[in-house]
Amino acid sequence: MLRFADRETTRLLQAGDPDPVERINPAGASGIFLTCEHAGRAVPAALGDLGVSPADMDRHIAYDVGAEGVARGLSERLDAALVLQRYSRLVIDCNRPLEAQDCVVRESDGTVVPANADVSDRERRSRFVEIHQPLHEAIAVALDQRRAAGRPSLLVSVHSFTPIMRASGAVRDFELGLLYNHDARLAERLAEMFRAANPGVAVKLNAPYHVDDVSDFTIPVHGERRGIPHVLVEVRNDLINDARGQQEWADRLAGPLRLAAKSFEGNA
């Protein structure tokens, strides 16, 4: 059972700040359960603009460009529950453990984040308790309720990646990454189904990075610990940076996800 730290009185989020969590179609009939940890770009009023320019807040360093639109499209097409996170990953990265160095980043892909330069342990924990923790409590509660009701669950975490890392010059010349840690079942099955439906589209496993216990949260905590099939989906963000691209990729992914999920019926 996932256990969270006791809540404490904090002053980060104020009246007018958005709730960290948005739940879409919670009663969806699908066995697929969607999350989108880097959907939003909100910043608590108390943190101002983080010292980051509007142009940088439009980049992948602040949120997963296009991931929210793809996740919402999948929720609609699959009749699947979806949990979204509203705050920028420059405030706190909700797919990192608190102990991870980049849970609160001082610099991201060449951009310094002044508001994070001297963040104290107390401030770091405040962001975790008020933003990160509610998201993962919502995911845990929903998955617990599904299990109690005898409903199967396959966890699909929706993300996007930049084609070029400015700081290193690294180029990612593929369209779709399917990521996992210790359990490759759903990633491999989805890759098979996606390639069959989308010939000519480059799909890679565990790229542009791989999931691990130190630098990731959702898959290890909600997928592996529960023993349910899971995959982290990464779509290249230049393909989904507008509504048309997001809908196209929701269409592309929905059918293969539905077929892949059938492989686990009775076992999820």
C-alpha positions in Angstrom: 0.0 0.0 0.0 1.3 3.4 -1.0 1.9 5.6 2.1 2.3 9.4 2.0 3.8 11.7 4.5 1.4 13.4 6.9 0.2 16.7 5.5 1.4 19.8 7.2 0.3 23.4 7.1 2.0 25.2 4.2 1.6 28.5 2.5 2.7 27.9 -1.1 -0.7 27.5 -2.8 -3.1 30.5 -2.2 -6.6 31.3 -3.1 -6.8 31.6 -6.8 -4.0 29.1 -7.5 -5.4 26.1 -9.5 -5.9 22.7 -7.9 -2.9 20.5 -8.8 -5.1 17.6 -9.9 -7.7 17.3 -12.6 -9.7 14.1 -13.0 -11.3 13.4 -16.4 -13.9 10.6 -17.0 -13.2 8.9 -13.7 -16.0 6.3 -14.3 -14.6 5.4 -17.8 -15.3 1.8 -18.7 -11.8 1.0 -20.1 -9.3 -1.1 -18.3 -6.7 1.5 -19.4 -6.0 4.1 -16.7 -4.2 7.3 -18.0 -2.0 9.8 -16.3 -0.3 12.9 -17.5 2.2 14.2 -14.9 3.6 17.1 -17.0 0.4 18.4 -18.5 0.4 21.9 -17.1 2.4 25.1 -16.8 0.8 26.7 -13.8 3.1 28.5 -11.3 1.9 29.3 -7.7 1.4 33.1 -7.3 3.8 33.0 -4.4 6.6 32.0 -6.8 5.9 34.7 -9.4 7.3 33.8 -12.8 10.2 31.7 -11.4 12.5 34.1 -13.1 11.9 32.2 -16.3 11.0 34.0 -19.6 7.7 33.4 -21.3 9.6 31.9 -24.3 11.2 29.3 -22.0 7.9 28.6 -20.3 6.7 27.5 -23.8 9.5 25.0 -24.1 9.7 21.3 -23.0 11.5 22.3 -19.8 8.3 23.7 -18.4 5.8 21.0 -19.4 5.4 18.2 -21.9 4.3 20.0 -25.0 1.1 18.5 -26.5 0.9 15.6 -23.9 -2.3 16.9 -22.3 -4.1 17.1 -25.7 -3.0 13.5 -26.6 -4.0 12.3 -23.1 -7.5 13.9 -23.3 -7.9 12.5 -26.8 -7.1 9.0 -25.6 -9.4 9.3 -22.7 -12.3 10.2 -25.1 -11.5 7.5 -27.6 -10.9 4.7 -25.2 -13.5 5.8 -22.6 -10.6 5.7 -20.1 -10.1 7.5 -16.8 -7.4 10.2 -16.8 -5.6 12.1 -14.1 -3.8 15.3 -15.1 -1.3 17.5 -13.2 -1.6 21.2 -13.6 1.7 22.7 -12.4 4.9 23.3 -14.3 7.6 20.8 -13.9 9.9 23.8 -13.1 7.9 24.2 -9.8 8.3 20.5 -9.0 8.6 17.4 -11.3 5.7 15.1 -10.4 7.3 12.2 -12.1 10.4 12.3 -9.8 10.8 11.1 -6.2 11.4 13.8 -3.6 15.0 12.7 -3.2 15.8 13.0 -6.9 18.1 15.9 -7.7 15.9 17.1 -10.6 12.6 16.9 -8.6 13.2 20.7 -8.2 15.6 21.7 -11.0 18.1 24.6 -10.8 18.8 24.4 -14.5 17.0 22.6 -17.3 18.4 22.1 -20.8 20.5 25.3 -20.5 18.0 27.5 -18.8 18.6 28.6 -15.2 15.6 28.7 -12.9 16.3 31.6 -10.5 13.5 30.8 -8.1 15.0 27.3 -7.6 18.6 28.5 -7.1 18.5 28.5 -3.3 15.4 26.5 -2.5 15.5 25.3 1.0 14.6 21.7 2.1 11.4 23.1 3.7 10.4 24.9 0.5 11.2 21.8 -1.5 9.0 19.7 0.8 6.2 22.3 0.7 6.1 21.9 -3.1 6.1 18.2 -2.8 3.3 18.1 -0.2 1.0 20.6 -1.9 1.5 19.6 -5.6 3.2 16.3 -6.1 1.5 14.4 -3.2 -2.1 15.2 -4.2 -1.5 14.0 -7.7 -0.2 10.6 -6.6 -2.8 10.3 -3.9 -5.5 10.7 -6.6 -3.8 8.1 -8.7 -3.4 5.7 -5.8 -7.0 6.1 -4.6 -8.4 5.6 -8.1 -6.4 2.4 -8.6 -7.3 1.2 -5.2 -11.0 1.7 -5.9 -10.7 -0.1 -9.2 -9.0 -3.1 -7.6 -11.6 -3.2 -4.8 -14.4 -3.2 -7.4 -12.6 -6.1 -9.3 -11.8 -3.9 -12.3 -8.7 -4.5 -14.3 -6.2 -1.7 -14.7 -3.4 -1.1 -17.2 -1.4 2.1 -16.4 -0.5 4.3 -19.3 1.5 7.5 -18.5 1.4 10.0 -21.3 4.4 12.3 -22.0 6.3 14.0 -24.9 9.9 14.7 -25.7 11.9 17.3 -27.5 13.5 16.4 -30.8 16.7 18.3 -29.9 18.3 19.0 -26.5 19.8 22.5 -26.7 22.4 22.0 -24.1 23.9 18.9 -25.5 22.8 19.0 -29.1 21.4 15.5 -28.8 19.0 14.7 -31.6 16.1 12.3 -31.2 15.1 11.2 -34.7 12.2 8.9 -33.9 8.6 9.6 -33.3 7.5 7.4 -30.4 9.2 6.0 -27.3 7.7 3.3 -25.1 9.4 3.1 -21.7 9.5 0.6 -18.8 11.7 -0.6 -16.0 11.5 -4.2 -14.9 8.3 -5.2 -16.7 8.4 -4.8 -20.5 5.1 -6.7 -21.2 2.8 -3.8 -22.2 5.5 -1.7 -23.8 6.6 -4.6 -26.1 3.0 -5.5 -26.9 2.1 -1.9 -27.7 5.1 -1.5 -29.9 4.1 -4.6 -31.9 0.5 -3.3 -32.3 1.6 0.3 -33.1 4.1 -0.8 -35.8 1.5 -3.0 -37.5 -0.9 -0.1 -37.6 1.6 2.7 -38.5 4.2 1.4 -40.9 7.0 3.8 -41.4 6.7 5.5 -38.0 9.8 4.9 -35.9 9.1 3.4 -32.5 11.8 2.7 -29.9 11.7 0.9 -26.6 13.3 2.7 -23.6 14.1 5.9 -25.5 14.8 8.8 -25.2 15.6 7.4 -21.7 14.7 4.4 -19.6 12.6 4.3 -16.4 14.3 3.5 -13.2 13.6 3.5 -9.4 15.8 6.6 -8.7 14.6 9.1 -11.3 11.0 8.0 -12.0 7.9 7.9 -9.8 4.6 6.9 -11.5 5.7 3.6 -13.1 7.7 2.2 -10.2 5.2 3.3 -7.5 1.8 2.8 -9.2 2.7 0.2 -11.9 5.4 -2.1 -10.5 4.4 -2.1 -6.9 0.9 -3.0 -7.8 2.0 -5.6 -10.3 -0.3 -4.2 -13.1 0.8 -3.9 -16.7 2.2 -0.4 -17.5 4.0 1.7 -20.0 5.2 5.3 -20.2 4.4 6.7 -23.7 6.7 9.5 -25.1 5.6 11.2 -28.4 8.0 13.6 -30.1 6.6 17.1 -29.3 7.0 18.7 -32.7 4.4 16.2 -33.9 1.8 17.2 -31.3 2.4 21.0 -30.7 -1.0 21.9 -32.1 -4.6 20.5 -31.8 -4.4 18.7 -35.1 -1.3 16.8 -34.3 -2.6 15.9 -30.8 -5.8 14.5 -32.3 -3.9 12.6 -35.0 -1.7 11.0 -32.4 -4.6 10.2 -30.1 -6.1 8.4 -33.2 -2.8 6.6 -33.9 -2.3 5.4 -30.3 -5.9 4.5 -29.4 -6.3 1.4 -31.6 -3.0 -0.2 -30.7 -3.6 0.5 -27.0 -7.0 -1.1 -27.2 -5.5 -4.2 -28.9 -2.5 -4.4 -26.6 -4.9 -4.2 -23.6 -6.8 -7.2 -24.8 -3.7 -9.3 -24.3 -4.0 -8.7 -20.6 -7.7 -9.3 -20.2 -8.2 -11.5 -17.1 -4.6 -10.9 -15.9 -4.5 -7.2 -15.1 
